[in-house]
Amino acid sequence: MSRESEADEPGETATGASLPGTLPAELRAELIAFRRDLHMHPELGNQEFRTTAAIKARLERAGLVPRVLGIGTGLVCDIGTGTETGEWEGGREMLALRADIDALPIPDTKTDCAYRSTVPDRAHACGHDVHTTVVLGAGLVLAELHRRGRLPRPVRLIFQPAEEVLPGGAPDVIECGVLDGVRRIIGVHCDPKVDAGRIGLRAGAITSACDRLEVTLDGPGGHTARPHLTTDLVTAAAKVATEVPAVVARRVDARSGLAVTWGRLETGHACNVIPQHAELSGTVRCLDLESWRAAPDLVHGAIQEIAELYRAKPVVDYIRGVPPVVNDPAVTELLRDAMTARLGADAVEGTTQSLGGEDFSWYLEHVPGAMARLGVKAPGDRTSRDLHQGDFDADEDAITVGVELFTAAALLDAQA
């Protein structure tokens, strides 16, 4: 927060009367403008140079010392470490607030929006501009509280690149040491099915594991008049596509939700020629860590069996993506308590486990944490929108909710 603006005192607003750190109207307007600027200038994973520079400049205006990550984009910023240099100090038991900053390679299809993307075939269609703005805003409010001696424990802001690029940017960010001294970590993800002013919480797995699968099949090919003298590669590819998902599903507990789903199958060029090469691409998703760890061997085995039955030679490239996000129960309760303090218990709803993947899960392999679903649907809006679609947008009241959720969580965490 700029030096000339201060976080509201307790009781100055209708929400969060028992805690400082609510969002002043002046800063709220600035954050909305900041989010719209990001929305107009989306950048893909590991290319977020403008985004990184904008975040850095705003934090520096608040007297903070952000550090651009060694991987080139993304940054980290500590509040309340007691250092003037911005150097990280281990053992401070910080709470980390994480945002992802990249966009998607899809066109923005909104037709009546003054801040639609100005970059062809690029859009913030997953709400990362909102996530970024929420963490930035929370950082500015917490910095002001620290300046006034009201931040009891240091907080770290993590602005992470490349969430949309498997296996996500989180492993590279963790390699940069951002979890050194971190005790817990929290994040939010936009949910267009939840009203703004509400969050969805779930202890345990809230997202699923997601891996990528690339398969090639080869054989001698030949004339369609004599398929018995060839490897009928089209049939082999079709059988792999249809039978492998069924075989895999029968070799694990059905409750694991392990699913192989294909998105691409390419083979052949002529109607009377059996091709020599076929390619399939898809994803492997599952609900629990145990099945995720077993999935590569299961999938390899099933593909090998089916392909060999049709005399095709398979090569399988199983690309690890992300494990499930498994919310720590205690950190989930911290988010529940923070939201209750701000907007009341009715502002928290239960949520189901998604089959989508999120690389926030990598942080939880190292420290306890939790992710909340941040409602971004305008109350009363009956338009059906989803993530990763070109018409995605967010009710900007969600920015205030996210900021005040995080500031309350930081203050309550210090009491734990």
C-alpha angles and dihedrals in degrees: 000000000000117000092246094058127064136197114255119267118241111284096021091110134038091247129063094013092161095053135050120227103076117150118265115226092239093056092043090060091047093051092051089053090047092052092049091051090053090047090055093049108043119177129196126239116300089006097080096120098133092044092050091049092050093051092045093050093051093048091049090052086059091056095256127134109228119186122214109226120252090244089072103252134052125044146216129219131186124210121199100007091130094236126119094201098060092238113153119248121208124222096034094120093226128185109232123213112203130201130175115221109190130102135216131262095241132103122261104241099182108127104189104041126113092203101045117141116290092197117086114243093002126106143160088234096150100052099252089138087061093047090051093048092048093054092043091051093047090050092052093049092046091048089056091049089051091050088055093047095251102114106093099190134026119261129203124212116209119193104188128197130214104023090150094056113083126270082022132235094272097090091054091046091050089051087058088064100250092144094055105121093007116134099180138001132208135186142167134222124202115250115195091193094061122075119248107258093046137079132203119225135187130172112222124017112005098166133027136242116265127193132171124237128201119181131181125191123196136187141147095269122196145162119341087226089067109036090151089068094052142046101266092222097179091057091044091052091047091051092049089050095050105030105039094066090051094046093049092047091055094053098060136050106281089228090067090071092217106176134174111203124180123217101175137031120172130174141134137020107209133049095230099041124084103217128233097219138043133177132202129184129186148128136268115213131179139168104228139046096237093057091043091057091049096043101089095058093043093050094044091051095049094049092048093051096048095042094049091049087064094039094249122141110229130203113190124199107190108189116198112230122171135321120231119285101246110193116219108235095226094049090046088056089050089058090046091051091047093051091044090053091052106038107002134260092288089067090070121077133176119254137198130240113271125219088221121104128235127185091216080091091077091064089053090059085069109029136016115265147141140218124214127204107239113212112233102165115113106243109256094017108134095187111121110228132166139189120272092030124120095236095055116134137157136228099245093218082081089073091064091046092050094047094049092044091055096044091050091047091052092051095044092045089059089060094054 
